Amino acid sequence: MSLQLLTRTASFDAATFESEAENRANAGLSLLQRWTERSASWQLYEVADEARAKAWLDKSAALGHAPAAAHFLRTA
């Protein structure tokens, strides 16, 4: 089963999102889809390494720019 990460950001800034691309890649995350909802944004990632992805979320939270919500999901 594949592991995916669904995140939501309360306000989306394209420049900031693009500047974080290398950090996400280093965390083993590959963007599959992005949706917008008013000013918010949802992102669906394929997760290559759960531990690195969790570390990325923890580091983002420590720096004050973590997603508003994050959910690890496995395909059924």
MARDO-40139 format. One record per residue (C-alpha): residue number from 1; residue in three letters; chain; x, y, z. Coordinates in nm, 3 decimals. Example, Ala and Ser with C-alpha at 12.3 -4.5 7.8 and 13.67 -1.06 7.14 Angstrom:
# residues 2
<zadren:1&koltor:Ala&kedo:A&xx:1.230&yy:-0.450&zz:0.780>
<zadren:2&koltor:Ser&kedo:A&xx:1.367&yy:-0.106&zz:0.714>
***
This chain:
# residues 76
<zadren:1&koltor:Met&kedo:A&xx:0.000&yy:0.000&zz:0.000>
<zadren:2&koltor:Ser&kedo:A&xx:0.125&yy:0.344&zz:-0.079>
<zadren:3&koltor:Leu&kedo:A&xx:0.153&yy:0.615&zz:0.182>
<zadren:4&koltor:Gln&kedo:A&xx:0.037&yy:0.967&zz:0.110>
<zadren:5&koltor:Leu&kedo:A&xx:0.033&yy:1.294&zz:0.303>
<zadren:6&koltor:Leu&kedo:A&xx:-0.256&yy:1.537&zz:0.277>
<zadren:7&koltor:Thr&kedo:A&xx:-0.181&yy:1.887&zz:0.405>
<zadren:8&koltor:Arg&kedo:A&xx:-0.381&yy:2.208&zz:0.426>
<zadren:9&koltor:Thr&kedo:A&xx:-0.238&yy:2.557&zz:0.442>
<zadren:10&koltor:Ala&kedo:A&xx:-0.461&yy:2.836&zz:0.571>
<zadren:11&koltor:Ser&kedo:A&xx:-0.320&yy:3.085&zz:0.321>
<zadren:12&koltor:Phe&kedo:A&xx:-0.125&yy:2.992&zz:0.011>
<zadren:13&koltor:Asp&kedo:A&xx:0.177&yy:3.185&zz:-0.114>
<zadren:14&koltor:Ala&kedo:A&xx:0.312&yy:3.045&zz:-0.443>
<zadren:15&koltor:Ala&kedo:A&xx:0.661&yy:3.192&zz:-0.396>
<zadren:16&koltor:Thr&kedo:A&xx:0.699&yy:3.041&zz:-0.050>
<zadren:17&koltor:Phe&kedo:A&xx:0.563&yy:2.707&zz:-0.171>
<zadren:18&koltor:Glu&kedo:A&xx:0.813&yy:2.697&zz:-0.458>
<zadren:19&koltor:Ser&kedo:A&xx:1.102&yy:2.798&zz:-0.233>
<zadren:20&koltor:Glu&kedo:A&xx:1.031&yy:2.492&zz:-0.014>
<zadren:21&koltor:Ala&kedo:A&xx:1.039&yy:2.244&zz:-0.306>
<zadren:22&koltor:Glu&kedo:A&xx:1.390&yy:2.118&zz:-0.235>
<zadren:23&koltor:Asn&kedo:A&xx:1.316&yy:2.068&zz:0.136>
<zadren:24&koltor:Arg&kedo:A&xx:1.004&yy:1.867&zz:0.049>
<zadren:25&koltor:Ala&kedo:A&xx:1.200&yy:1.656&zz:-0.199>
<zadren:26&koltor:Asn&kedo:A&xx:1.471&yy:1.591&zz:0.063>
<zadren:27&koltor:Ala&kedo:A&xx:1.192&yy:1.478&zz:0.298>
<zadren:28&koltor:Gly&kedo:A&xx:1.085&yy:1.217&zz:0.043>
<zadren:29&koltor:Leu&kedo:A&xx:0.770&yy:1.402&zz:-0.062>
<zadren:30&koltor:Ser&kedo:A&xx:0.648&yy:1.424&zz:-0.422>
<zadren:31&koltor:Leu&kedo:A&xx:0.355&yy:1.654&zz:-0.496>
<zadren:32&koltor:Leu&kedo:A&xx:0.072&yy:1.464&zz:-0.663>
<zadren:33&koltor:Gln&kedo:A&xx:-0.206&yy:1.724&zz:-0.657>
<zadren:34&koltor:Arg&kedo:A&xx:-0.286&yy:2.070&zz:-0.523>
<zadren:35&koltor:Trp&kedo:A&xx:-0.631&yy:2.220&zz:-0.476>
<zadren:36&koltor:Thr&kedo:A&xx:-0.735&yy:2.569&zz:-0.375>
<zadren:37&koltor:Glu&kedo:A&xx:-1.027&yy:2.667&zz:-0.154>
<zadren:38&koltor:Arg&kedo:A&xx:-1.065&yy:3.044&zz:-0.128>
<zadren:39&koltor:Ser&kedo:A&xx:-0.730&yy:3.151&zz:0.022>
<zadren:40&koltor:Ala&kedo:A&xx:-0.650&yy:2.803&zz:0.157>
<zadren:41&koltor:Ser&kedo:A&xx:-0.471&yy:2.527&zz:-0.029>
<zadren:42&koltor:Trp&kedo:A&xx:-0.467&yy:2.147&zz:-0.001>
<zadren:43&koltor:Gln&kedo:A&xx:-0.167&yy:1.942&zz:-0.113>
<zadren:44&koltor:Leu&kedo:A&xx:-0.146&yy:1.567&zz:-0.168>
<zadren:45&koltor:Tyr&kedo:A&xx:0.202&yy:1.414&zz:-0.161>
<zadren:46&koltor:Glu&kedo:A&xx:0.338&yy:1.069&zz:-0.225>
<zadren:47&koltor:Val&kedo:A&xx:0.556&yy:0.975&zz:0.075>
<zadren:48&koltor:Ala&kedo:A&xx:0.876&yy:0.782&zz:0.007>
<zadren:49&koltor:Asp&kedo:A&xx:0.996&yy:0.782&zz:0.370>
<zadren:50&koltor:Glu&kedo:A&xx:0.751&yy:0.837&zz:0.654>
<zadren:51&koltor:Ala&kedo:A&xx:1.019&yy:0.921&zz:0.913>
<zadren:52&koltor:Arg&kedo:A&xx:1.172&yy:1.193&zz:0.692>
<zadren:53&koltor:Ala&kedo:A&xx:0.826&yy:1.333&zz:0.614>
<zadren:54&koltor:Lys&kedo:A&xx:0.740&yy:1.351&zz:0.986>
<zadren:55&koltor:Ala&kedo:A&xx:1.075&yy:1.520&zz:1.052>
<zadren:56&koltor:Trp&kedo:A&xx:0.994&yy:1.776&zz:0.781>
<zadren:57&koltor:Leu&kedo:A&xx:0.658&yy:1.848&zz:0.947>
<zadren:58&koltor:Asp&kedo:A&xx:0.825&yy:1.882&zz:1.289>
<zadren:59&koltor:Lys&kedo:A&xx:1.093&yy:2.116&zz:1.152>
<zadren:60&koltor:Ser&kedo:A&xx:0.831&yy:2.325&zz:0.970>
<zadren:61&koltor:Ala&kedo:A&xx:0.634&yy:2.355&zz:1.294>
<zadren:62&koltor:Ala&kedo:A&xx:0.946&yy:2.459&zz:1.487>
<zadren:63&koltor:Leu&kedo:A&xx:1.012&yy:2.729&zz:1.227>
<zadren:64&koltor:Gly&kedo:A&xx:0.653&yy:2.852&zz:1.248>
<zadren:65&koltor:His&kedo:A&xx:0.536&yy:2.760&zz:0.898>
<zadren:66&koltor:Ala&kedo:A&xx:0.389&yy:2.413&zz:0.931>
<zadren:67&koltor:Pro&kedo:A&xx:0.070&yy:2.325&zz:0.745>
<zadren:68&koltor:Ala&kedo:A&xx:-0.253&yy:2.401&zz:0.933>
<zadren:69&koltor:Ala&kedo:A&xx:-0.336&yy:2.031&zz:0.908>
<zadren:70&koltor:Ala&kedo:A&xx:-0.148&yy:1.719&zz:0.803>
<zadren:71&koltor:His&kedo:A&xx:-0.275&yy:1.363&zz:0.765>
<zadren:72&koltor:Phe&kedo:A&xx:-0.086&yy:1.051&zz:0.665>
<zadren:73&koltor:Leu&kedo:A&xx:-0.311&yy:0.823&zz:0.458>
<zadren:74&koltor:Arg&kedo:A&xx:-0.271&yy:0.473&zz:0.316>
<zadren:75&koltor:Thr&kedo:A&xx:-0.459&yy:0.356&zz:0.013>
<zadren:76&koltor:Ala&kedo:A&xx:-0.729&yy:0.102&zz:0.098>
***
